[in-house]
Amino acid sequence: MLSPTKWICSFFGHRLIVSKDVTNHIKEYRCTRCDEELTDTAHGFLAKLTPKFKETNDFVAKIHRRRCSRKVFSKAS
């Protein structure tokens, strides 16, 4: 049986807020009603934030931070 908040979200839809910016194009979202976590996929859809997606997003964020820091450093020279 679904809890009342999950039932409301399944009927009316989730009320999402951005919980983490992974890159400029990838974000992690959290529903304010039922606390379900979602993320952007490679095809632009939303999917539940599983441990595998969480690990992938952390790896992509690490690469993105490195590349951004290199661009800032190379522009300063």
PEWOKA-V232897 format. One line per field, one symbol per residue. ss: DSSP state (a for helix, b for strand, c for the rest). phi: phi as a letter, one per 20 degrees, with the letter a starting at -180 (. if undefined). Layout:
ss->???
phi->???
This chain:
ss->cccaaaaaaaaacccbbbbbbcccccbbbbbcccccbbbbcccccbbbccaaaaaaaaaaaaaaaaaaaaaaaaaac
phi->.ffgffffffeeofdecfebefcfddcddcffedmfdcbfefeneecfeegffffffffffffffffffffffffff
